[in-house]
Amino acid sequence: MAQPTLPARGDCNTPTFDSTKPRELPRYFSDLEFHFTRCTITDAAEKKSHATRFLSVRDQDAWEALA
């Protein structure tokens, strides 16, 4: 059986976050952790890279500017 992979950007199973609704941020990270566990992603740098992958371009730029 093939190793599960993260959903593609825009897929119906993709974690989503709308920065105009900041209270939803914990849910976004919870959804990401579900997929990381499912895909056996444990490396912190890889998680950070994937965490920004599903954001809007504006939010992705802002998050990636953080240390």
PyMOL Python script that loads the backbone (N, CA, C, O; Angstrom):
from pymol import cmd

cmd.read_pdbstr("""\
ATOM      1  N   MET A   1       0.846  -1.178   0.000  1.00  0.00           N
ATOM      2  CA  MET A   1       0.000   0.000   0.000  1.00  0.00           C
ATOM      3  C   MET A   1       0.898   1.251   0.000  1.00  0.00           C
ATOM      4  O   MET A   1       1.902   1.299   0.711  1.00  0.00           O
ATOM      5  N   ALA A   2       0.533   2.240  -0.790  1.00  0.00           N
ATOM      6  CA  ALA A   2       1.326   3.457  -0.936  1.00  0.00           C
ATOM      7  C   ALA A   2       1.244   4.326   0.321  1.00  0.00           C
ATOM      8  O   ALA A   2       0.224   4.366   1.008  1.00  0.00           O
ATOM      9  N   GLN A   3       2.348   5.015   0.595  1.00  0.00           N
ATOM     10  CA  GLN A   3       2.409   5.962   1.718  1.00  0.00           C
ATOM     11  C   GLN A   3       1.449   7.118   1.444  1.00  0.00           C
ATOM     12  O   GLN A   3       1.470   7.665   0.341  1.00  0.00           O
ATOM     13  N   PRO A   4       0.605   7.512   2.405  1.00  0.00           N
ATOM     14  CA  PRO A   4      -0.278   8.669   2.202  1.00  0.00           C
ATOM     15  C   PRO A   4       0.548   9.934   1.952  1.00  0.00           C
ATOM     16  O   PRO A   4       1.652  10.081   2.476  1.00  0.00           O
ATOM     17  N   THR A   5       0.007  10.826   1.159  1.00  0.00           N
ATOM     18  CA  THR A   5       0.668  12.095   0.877  1.00  0.00           C
ATOM     19  C   THR A   5      -0.246  13.242   1.279  1.00  0.00           C
ATOM     20  O   THR A   5      -1.458  13.077   1.417  1.00  0.00           O
ATOM     21  N   LEU A   6       0.360  14.402   1.462  1.00  0.00           N
ATOM     22  CA  LEU A   6      -0.437  15.587   1.769  1.00  0.00           C
ATOM     23  C   LEU A   6      -1.321  15.913   0.572  1.00  0.00           C
ATOM     24  O   LEU A   6      -0.932  15.672  -0.571  1.00  0.00           O
ATOM     25  N   PRO A   7      -2.496  16.453   0.824  1.00  0.00           N
ATOM     26  CA  PRO A   7      -3.362  16.828  -0.296  1.00  0.00           C
ATOM     27  C   PRO A   7      -2.734  17.972  -1.096  1.00  0.00           C
ATOM     28  O   PRO A   7      -1.938  18.750  -0.569  1.00  0.00           O
ATOM     29  N   ALA A   8      -3.096  18.058  -2.346  1.00  0.00           N
ATOM     30  CA  ALA A   8      -2.620  19.143  -3.203  1.00  0.00           C
ATOM     31  C   ALA A   8      -3.328  20.438  -2.822  1.00  0.00           C
ATOM     32  O   ALA A   8      -4.443  20.423  -2.301  1.00  0.00           O
ATOM     33  N   ARG A   9      -2.665  21.546  -3.088  1.00  0.00           N
ATOM     34  CA  ARG A   9      -3.288  22.859  -2.850  1.00  0.00           C
ATOM     35  C   ARG A   9      -4.586  22.909  -3.653  1.00  0.00           C
ATOM     36  O   ARG A   9      -4.599  22.584  -4.840  1.00  0.00           O
ATOM     37  N   GLY A  10      -5.669  23.313  -3.010  1.00  0.00           N
ATOM     38  CA  GLY A  10      -6.962  23.403  -3.685  1.00  0.00           C
ATOM     39  C   GLY A  10      -7.796  22.131  -3.600  1.00  0.00           C
ATOM     40  O   GLY A  10      -8.975  22.149  -3.953  1.00  0.00           O
ATOM     41  N   ASP A  11      -7.210  21.025  -3.138  1.00  0.00           N
ATOM     42  CA  ASP A  11      -7.946  19.778  -2.973  1.00  0.00           C
ATOM     43  C   ASP A  11      -9.006  19.973  -1.879  1.00  0.00           C
ATOM     44  O   ASP A  11      -8.826  20.794  -0.980  1.00  0.00           O
ATOM     45  N   CYS A  12     -10.093  19.229  -1.956  1.00  0.00           N
ATOM     46  CA  CYS A  12     -11.165  19.387  -0.963  1.00  0.00           C
ATOM     47  C   CYS A  12     -10.714  18.991   0.444  1.00  0.00           C
ATOM     48  O   CYS A  12     -11.360  19.376   1.419  1.00  0.00           O
ATOM     49  N   ASN A  13      -9.628  18.234   0.573  1.00  0.00           N
ATOM     50  CA  ASN A  13      -9.112  17.822   1.883  1.00  0.00           C
ATOM     51  C   ASN A  13      -7.973  18.704   2.390  1.00  0.00           C
ATOM     52  O   ASN A  13      -7.389  18.423   3.437  1.00  0.00           O
ATOM     53  N   THR A  14      -7.660  19.756   1.661  1.00  0.00           N
ATOM     54  CA  THR A  14      -6.576  20.649   2.036  1.00  0.00           C
ATOM     55  C   THR A  14      -6.943  21.464   3.271  1.00  0.00           C
ATOM     56  O   THR A  14      -8.036  22.028   3.335  1.00  0.00           O
ATOM     57  N   PRO A  15      -6.040  21.533   4.258  1.00  0.00           N
ATOM     58  CA  PRO A  15      -6.297  22.430   5.388  1.00  0.00           C
ATOM     59  C   PRO A  15      -6.390  23.878   4.884  1.00  0.00           C
ATOM     60  O   PRO A  15      -5.648  24.276   3.986  1.00  0.00           O
ATOM     61  N   THR A  16      -7.299  24.650   5.463  1.00  0.00           N
ATOM     62  CA  THR A  16      -7.451  26.034   5.023  1.00  0.00           C
ATOM     63  C   THR A  16      -7.411  26.968   6.225  1.00  0.00           C
ATOM     64  O   THR A  16      -7.793  26.609   7.338  1.00  0.00           O
ATOM     65  N   PHE A  17      -6.930  28.186   5.955  1.00  0.00           N
ATOM     66  CA  PHE A  17      -6.919  29.225   6.971  1.00  0.00           C
ATOM     67  C   PHE A  17      -7.204  30.553   6.295  1.00  0.00           C
ATOM     68  O   PHE A  17      -6.579  30.902   5.294  1.00  0.00           O
ATOM     69  N   ASP A  18      -8.151  31.285   6.853  1.00  0.00           N
ATOM     70  CA  ASP A  18      -8.517  32.613   6.379  1.00  0.00           C
ATOM     71  C   ASP A  18      -8.041  33.603   7.428  1.00  0.00           C
ATOM     72  O   ASP A  18      -8.576  33.639   8.537  1.00  0.00           O
ATOM     73  N   SER A  19      -7.037  34.409   7.087  1.00  0.00           N
ATOM     74  CA  SER A  19      -6.437  35.312   8.072  1.00  0.00           C
ATOM     75  C   SER A  19      -7.405  36.385   8.568  1.00  0.00           C
ATOM     76  O   SER A  19      -7.109  37.074   9.544  1.00  0.00           O
ATOM     77  N   THR A  20      -8.556  36.537   7.912  1.00  0.00           N
ATOM     78  CA  THR A  20      -9.564  37.467   8.425  1.00  0.00           C
ATOM     79  C   THR A  20     -10.371  36.828   9.556  1.00  0.00           C
ATOM     80  O   THR A  20     -11.203  37.484  10.183  1.00  0.00           O
ATOM     81  N   LYS A  21     -10.117  35.542   9.811  1.00  0.00           N
ATOM     82  CA  LYS A  21     -10.788  34.801  10.891  1.00  0.00           C
ATOM     83  C   LYS A  21      -9.722  34.161  11.784  1.00  0.00           C
ATOM     84  O   LYS A  21      -9.588  32.937  11.801  1.00  0.00           O
ATOM     85  N   PRO A  22      -8.967  34.970  12.524  1.00  0.00           N
ATOM     86  CA  PRO A  22      -7.829  34.443  13.279  1.00  0.00           C
ATOM     87  C   PRO A  22      -8.187  33.387  14.329  1.00  0.00           C
ATOM     88  O   PRO A  22      -7.327  32.598  14.722  1.00  0.00           O
ATOM     89  N   ARG A  23      -9.430  33.361  14.782  1.00  0.00           N
ATOM     90  CA  ARG A  23      -9.830  32.332  15.759  1.00  0.00           C
ATOM     91  C   ARG A  23      -9.759  30.934  15.165  1.00  0.00           C
ATOM     92  O   ARG A  23      -9.763  29.954  15.911  1.00  0.00           O
ATOM     93  N   GLU A  24      -9.695  30.815  13.844  1.00  0.00           N
ATOM     94  CA  GLU A  24      -9.632  29.512  13.184  1.00  0.00           C
ATOM     95  C   GLU A  24      -8.205  28.964  13.073  1.00  0.00           C
ATOM     96  O   GLU A  24      -8.006  27.849  12.591  1.00  0.00           O
ATOM     97  N   LEU A  25      -7.216  29.740  13.515  1.00  0.00           N
ATOM     98  CA  LEU A  25      -5.832  29.293  13.400  1.00  0.00           C
ATOM     99  C   LEU A  25      -5.556  27.980  14.140  1.00  0.00           C
ATOM    100  O   LEU A  25      -4.884  27.115  13.578  1.00  0.00           O
ATOM    101  N   PRO A  26      -6.044  27.787  15.379  1.00  0.00           N
ATOM    102  CA  PRO A  26      -5.813  26.489  16.039  1.00  0.00           C
ATOM    103  C   PRO A  26      -6.380  25.307  15.239  1.00  0.00           C
ATOM    104  O   PRO A  26      -5.778  24.234  15.202  1.00  0.00           O
ATOM    105  N   ARG A  27      -7.525  25.507  14.608  1.00  0.00           N
ATOM    106  CA  ARG A  27      -8.111  24.428  13.791  1.00  0.00           C
ATOM    107  C   ARG A  27      -7.223  24.120  12.586  1.00  0.00           C
ATOM    108  O   ARG A  27      -7.050  22.960  12.213  1.00  0.00           O
ATOM    109  N   TYR A  28      -6.661  25.172  11.981  1.00  0.00           N
ATOM    110  CA  TYR A  28      -5.755  24.977  10.840  1.00  0.00           C
ATOM    111  C   TYR A  28      -4.569  24.108  11.260  1.00  0.00           C
ATOM    112  O   TYR A  28      -4.223  23.146  10.574  1.00  0.00           O
ATOM    113  N   PHE A  29      -3.944  24.458  12.404  1.00  0.00           N
ATOM    114  CA  PHE A  29      -2.802  23.675  12.861  1.00  0.00           C
ATOM    115  C   PHE A  29      -3.199  22.264  13.266  1.00  0.00           C
ATOM    116  O   PHE A  29      -2.428  21.326  13.063  1.00  0.00           O
ATOM    117  N   SER A  30      -4.372  22.100  13.828  1.00  0.00           N
ATOM    118  CA  SER A  30      -4.866  20.768  14.162  1.00  0.00           C
ATOM    119  C   SER A  30      -5.040  19.925  12.898  1.00  0.00           C
ATOM    120  O   SER A  30      -4.664  18.753  12.871  1.00  0.00           O
ATOM    121  N   ASP A  31      -5.609  20.525  11.856  1.00  0.00           N
ATOM    122  CA  ASP A  31      -5.771  19.815  10.582  1.00  0.00           C
ATOM    123  C   ASP A  31      -4.419  19.459   9.969  1.00  0.00           C
ATOM    124  O   ASP A  31      -4.242  18.368   9.427  1.00  0.00           O
ATOM    125  N   LEU A  32      -3.465  20.393  10.060  1.00  0.00           N
ATOM    126  CA  LEU A  32      -2.117  20.103   9.558  1.00  0.00           C
ATOM    127  C   LEU A  32      -1.499  18.927  10.311  1.00  0.00           C
ATOM    128  O   LEU A  32      -0.939  18.017   9.700  1.00  0.00           O
ATOM    129  N   GLU A  33      -1.603  18.950  11.641  1.00  0.00           N
ATOM    130  CA  GLU A  33      -1.025  17.862  12.442  1.00  0.00           C
ATOM    131  C   GLU A  33      -1.651  16.515  12.088  1.00  0.00           C
ATOM    132  O   GLU A  33      -0.954  15.500  12.068  1.00  0.00           O
ATOM    133  N   PHE A  34      -2.944  16.491  11.810  1.00  0.00           N
ATOM    134  CA  PHE A  34      -3.598  15.252  11.370  1.00  0.00           C
ATOM    135  C   PHE A  34      -2.910  14.722  10.119  1.00  0.00           C
ATOM    136  O   PHE A  34      -2.574  13.540  10.041  1.00  0.00           O
ATOM    137  N   HIS A  35      -2.701  15.596   9.144  1.00  0.00           N
ATOM    138  CA  HIS A  35      -2.059  15.172   7.889  1.00  0.00           C
ATOM    139  C   HIS A  35      -0.595  14.810   8.106  1.00  0.00           C
ATOM    140  O   HIS A  35      -0.106  13.852   7.506  1.00  0.00           O
ATOM    141  N   PHE A  36       0.116  15.558   8.953  1.00  0.00           N
ATOM    142  CA  PHE A  36       1.521  15.231   9.229  1.00  0.00           C
ATOM    143  C   PHE A  36       1.638  13.839   9.849  1.00  0.00           C
ATOM    144  O   PHE A  36       2.509  13.056   9.470  1.00  0.00           O
ATOM    145  N   THR A  37       0.774  13.540  10.785  1.00  0.00           N
ATOM    146  CA  THR A  37       0.787  12.224  11.428  1.00  0.00           C
ATOM    147  C   THR A  37       0.480  11.137  10.409  1.00  0.00           C
ATOM    148  O   THR A  37       1.157  10.111  10.352  1.00  0.00           O
ATOM    149  N   ARG A  38      -0.532  11.372   9.620  1.00  0.00           N
ATOM    150  CA  ARG A  38      -0.947  10.407   8.601  1.00  0.00           C
ATOM    151  C   ARG A  38       0.166  10.129   7.597  1.00  0.00           C
ATOM    152  O   ARG A  38       0.314   9.007   7.112  1.00  0.00           O
ATOM    153  N   CYS A  39       0.951  11.168   7.290  1.00  0.00           N
ATOM    154  CA  CYS A  39       2.019  11.055   6.293  1.00  0.00           C
ATOM    155  C   CYS A  39       3.388  10.827   6.930  1.00  0.00           C
ATOM    156  O   CYS A  39       4.402  10.836   6.232  1.00  0.00           O
ATOM    157  N   THR A  40       3.429  10.626   8.236  1.00  0.00           N
ATOM    158  CA  THR A  40       4.649  10.419   9.020  1.00  0.00           C
ATOM    159  C   THR A  40       5.691  11.519   8.799  1.00  0.00           C
ATOM    160  O   THR A  40       6.880  11.241   8.646  1.00  0.00           O
ATOM    161  N   ILE A  41       5.228  12.761   8.784  1.00  0.00           N
ATOM    162  CA  ILE A  41       6.127  13.914   8.691  1.00  0.00           C
ATOM    163  C   ILE A  41       6.407  14.366  10.113  1.00  0.00           C
ATOM    164  O   ILE A  41       5.497  14.785  10.830  1.00  0.00           O
ATOM    165  N   THR A  42       7.686  14.280  10.527  1.00  0.00           N
ATOM    166  CA  THR A  42       8.061  14.623  11.891  1.00  0.00           C
ATOM    167  C   THR A  42       9.086  15.761  11.960  1.00  0.00           C
ATOM    168  O   THR A  42       9.252  16.367  13.019  1.00  0.00           O
ATOM    169  N   ASP A  43       9.761  16.055  10.877  1.00  0.00           N
ATOM    170  CA  ASP A  43      10.790  17.084  10.857  1.00  0.00           C
ATOM    171  C   ASP A  43      10.166  18.479  10.955  1.00  0.00           C
ATOM    172  O   ASP A  43       9.286  18.824  10.166  1.00  0.00           O
ATOM    173  N   ALA A  44      10.625  19.279  11.925  1.00  0.00           N
ATOM    174  CA  ALA A  44      10.040  20.606  12.169  1.00  0.00           C
ATOM    175  C   ALA A  44      10.183  21.527  10.965  1.00  0.00           C
ATOM    176  O   ALA A  44       9.248  22.261  10.645  1.00  0.00           O
ATOM    177  N   ALA A  45      11.322  21.508  10.293  1.00  0.00           N
ATOM    178  CA  ALA A  45      11.525  22.371   9.121  1.00  0.00           C
ATOM    179  C   ALA A  45      10.578  21.981   7.985  1.00  0.00           C
ATOM    180  O   ALA A  45      10.048  22.844   7.285  1.00  0.00           O
ATOM    181  N   GLU A  46      10.375  20.695   7.813  1.00  0.00           N
ATOM    182  CA  GLU A  46       9.449  20.228   6.778  1.00  0.00           C
ATOM    183  C   GLU A  46       8.018  20.619   7.116  1.00  0.00           C
ATOM    184  O   GLU A  46       7.252  21.008   6.234  1.00  0.00           O
ATOM    185  N   LYS A  47       7.656  20.517   8.393  1.00  0.00           N
ATOM    186  CA  LYS A  47       6.318  20.926   8.827  1.00  0.00           C
ATOM    187  C   LYS A  47       6.099  22.406   8.556  1.00  0.00           C
ATOM    188  O   LYS A  47       5.039  22.799   8.068  1.00  0.00           O
ATOM    189  N   LYS A  48       7.101  23.235   8.872  1.00  0.00           N
ATOM    190  CA  LYS A  48       6.981  24.677   8.645  1.00  0.00           C
ATOM    191  C   LYS A  48       6.787  24.964   7.162  1.00  0.00           C
ATOM    192  O   LYS A  48       5.966  25.801   6.785  1.00  0.00           O
ATOM    193  N   SER A  49       7.538  24.275   6.333  1.00  0.00           N
ATOM    194  CA  SER A  49       7.408  24.461   4.884  1.00  0.00           C
ATOM    195  C   SER A  49       5.996  24.118   4.413  1.00  0.00           C
ATOM    196  O   SER A  49       5.395  24.862   3.638  1.00  0.00           O
ATOM    197  N   HIS A  50       5.482  23.004   4.877  1.00  0.00           N
ATOM    198  CA  HIS A  50       4.137  22.586   4.476  1.00  0.00           C
ATOM    199  C   HIS A  50       3.055  23.486   5.081  1.00  0.00           C
ATOM    200  O   HIS A  50       2.003  23.678   4.472  1.00  0.00           O
ATOM    201  N   ALA A  51       3.302  24.033   6.262  1.00  0.00           N
ATOM    202  CA  ALA A  51       2.302  24.875   6.925  1.00  0.00           C
ATOM    203  C   ALA A  51       1.980  26.109   6.096  1.00  0.00           C
ATOM    204  O   ALA A  51       0.845  26.585   6.113  1.00  0.00           O
ATOM    205  N   THR A  52       2.959  26.633   5.374  1.00  0.00           N
ATOM    206  CA  THR A  52       2.721  27.826   4.568  1.00  0.00           C
ATOM    207  C   THR A  52       2.226  27.496   3.160  1.00  0.00           C
ATOM    208  O   THR A  52       1.726  28.373   2.455  1.00  0.00           O
ATOM    209  N   ARG A  53       2.361  26.272   2.763  1.00  0.00           N
ATOM    210  CA  ARG A  53       2.025  25.845   1.408  1.00  0.00           C
ATOM    211  C   ARG A  53       0.537  26.016   1.057  1.00  0.00           C
ATOM    212  O   ARG A  53       0.192  26.204  -0.110  1.00  0.00           O
ATOM    213  N   PHE A  54      -0.329  25.950   2.052  1.00  0.00           N
ATOM    214  CA  PHE A  54      -1.771  25.992   1.802  1.00  0.00           C
ATOM    215  C   PHE A  54      -2.380  27.373   2.009  1.00  0.00           C
ATOM    216  O   PHE A  54      -3.593  27.538   1.877  1.00  0.00           O
ATOM    217  N   LEU A  55      -1.560  28.362   2.330  1.00  0.00           N
ATOM    218  CA  LEU A  55      -2.050  29.714   2.607  1.00  0.00           C
ATOM    219  C   LEU A  55      -2.212  30.526   1.330  1.00  0.00           C
ATOM    220  O   LEU A  55      -1.710  30.147   0.271  1.00  0.00           O
ATOM    221  N   SER A  56      -2.915  31.641   1.442  1.00  0.00           N
ATOM    222  CA  SER A  56      -2.960  32.590   0.333  1.00  0.00           C
ATOM    223  C   SER A  56      -1.544  33.111   0.106  1.00  0.00           C
ATOM    224  O   SER A  56      -0.705  33.021   1.002  1.00  0.00           O
ATOM    225  N   VAL A  57      -1.272  33.644  -1.056  1.00  0.00           N
ATOM    226  CA  VAL A  57       0.061  34.166  -1.364  1.00  0.00           C
ATOM    227  C   VAL A  57       0.449  35.253  -0.365  1.00  0.00           C
ATOM    228  O   VAL A  57       1.584  35.280   0.111  1.00  0.00           O
ATOM    229  N   ARG A  58      -0.481  36.145  -0.044  1.00  0.00           N
ATOM    230  CA  ARG A  58      -0.204  37.221   0.911  1.00  0.00           C
ATOM    231  C   ARG A  58       0.164  36.668   2.280  1.00  0.00           C
ATOM    232  O   ARG A  58       1.154  37.089   2.877  1.00  0.00           O
ATOM    233  N   ASP A  59      -0.627  35.732   2.775  1.00  0.00           N
ATOM    234  CA  ASP A  59      -0.338  35.140   4.075  1.00  0.00           C
ATOM    235  C   ASP A  59       0.944  34.310   4.041  1.00  0.00           C
ATOM    236  O   ASP A  59       1.719  34.327   4.998  1.00  0.00           O
ATOM    237  N   GLN A  60       1.170  33.596   2.962  1.00  0.00           N
ATOM    238  CA  GLN A  60       2.392  32.807   2.835  1.00  0.00           C
ATOM    239  C   GLN A  60       3.621  33.709   2.911  1.00  0.00           C
ATOM    240  O   GLN A  60       4.578  33.388   3.615  1.00  0.00           O
ATOM    241  N   ASP A  61       3.604  34.824   2.201  1.00  0.00           N
ATOM    242  CA  ASP A  61       4.728  35.758   2.242  1.00  0.00           C
ATOM    243  C   ASP A  61       4.949  36.275   3.662  1.00  0.00           C
ATOM    244  O   ASP A  61       6.089  36.358   4.118  1.00  0.00           O
ATOM    245  N   ALA A  62       3.876  36.620   4.358  1.00  0.00           N
ATOM    246  CA  ALA A  62       4.007  37.145   5.719  1.00  0.00           C
ATOM    247  C   ALA A  62       4.551  36.084   6.668  1.00  0.00           C
ATOM    248  O   ALA A  62       5.443  36.376   7.465  1.00  0.00           O
ATOM    249  N   TRP A  63       4.033  34.860   6.601  1.00  0.00           N
ATOM    250  CA  TRP A  63       4.483  33.799   7.495  1.00  0.00           C
ATOM    251  C   TRP A  63       5.938  33.435   7.230  1.00  0.00           C
ATOM    252  O   TRP A  63       6.703  33.207   8.166  1.00  0.00           O
ATOM    253  N   GLU A  64       6.322  33.381   5.955  1.00  0.00           N
ATOM    254  CA  GLU A  64       7.689  32.986   5.631  1.00  0.00           C
ATOM    255  C   GLU A  64       8.701  34.070   5.972  1.00  0.00           C
ATOM    256  O   GLU A  64       9.901  33.800   6.013  1.00  0.00           O
ATOM    257  N   ALA A  65       8.242  35.276   6.214  1.00  0.00           N
ATOM    258  CA  ALA A  65       9.141  36.352   6.632  1.00  0.00           C
ATOM    259  C   ALA A  65       9.504  36.238   8.117  1.00  0.00           C
ATOM    260  O   ALA A  65      10.450  36.875   8.581  1.00  0.00           O
ATOM    261  N   LEU A  66       8.741  35.416   8.862  1.00  0.00           N
ATOM    262  CA  LEU A  66       9.011  35.204  10.286  1.00  0.00           C
ATOM    263  C   LEU A  66      10.197  34.275  10.474  1.00  0.00           C
ATOM    264  O   LEU A  66      10.445  33.391   9.654  1.00  0.00           O
ATOM    265  N   ALA A  67      10.914  34.481  11.543  1.00  0.00           N
ATOM    266  CA  ALA A  67      12.075  33.614  11.843  1.00  0.00           C
ATOM    267  C   ALA A  67      11.620  32.223  12.248  1.00  0.00           C
ATOM    268  O   ALA A  67      12.450  31.361  12.535  1.00  0.00           O
TER     269      ALA A  67
END
""", "prot")
cmd.dss("prot")
cmd.show_as("cartoon", "prot")
cmd.util.cbc("prot")
cmd.orient("prot")
